[in-house]
Amino acid sequence: MKFFIDTANIDQIRDAQELGILDGVTTNPSLMAKEGITGKNNILKHYVDICNIVDGDVSAEVIATDLAGMIREGEALADLHEQIVVKVPMIRDGVKALKYFADKGIRTNCTLVFSPGQALLAAKAGATYVSPFIGRLDDVSSDGIHLISEIRLIYDNYGYETEILAASIRHAMHIIDCAKVGADVMTGPLSAIEGLLKHPLTDIGLEKFLADYNKGN
Ligand code: G3P
């Protein structure tokens, strides 16, 4: 499973990159605003800065909600850097934009996906990634992980190559559950990734090994 970090925070992106497990970055306008990155030029520059830190794909979101605007913005984003993947919302014109970008060889991430039908449409339109938001489904007492398994089944039935990018990950257990049901990628905060690392028995075991080693010295 590929690991993406879902943040616009440069320090956290660097931390994850230095851990050696990072395959890419996703951002959205809310995450940019959280870091105080506002205004078109600052946002575009921030995307390039992120691309210069990581080796993998970096999702950059269009703001327009009409086809012409999405195409204009998406082409400009794709021109910024070869690692950029254009993030397009799952709306009517978004589906048309996914198809347009697929035909032009521009890679896309279809975002704000909450149902198997939306995921099927994204794959039909040729999206590179589809982003089901599992945490936000859990927030409203729907089963986010179940959605991932439904999309996995549908894509496998027909051999769709669209990668399932489980988004809105909130904690380590979401990552484990996504891995169990076959998500291709997960994107989450650094805290969720670091949650995989910790176990008290590891710390206790290491302390004992070191203490025993030191007895002989
Ligand atoms: O990748 C989508 C993500 O940014 C949304 O996460 O935690 O705001 O639901 P969250």
Residues whose N, C-alpha, C, O or C-beta is under 5 A from the ligand:
A	BS01	G3P	D6 G135 R136 A167 S168
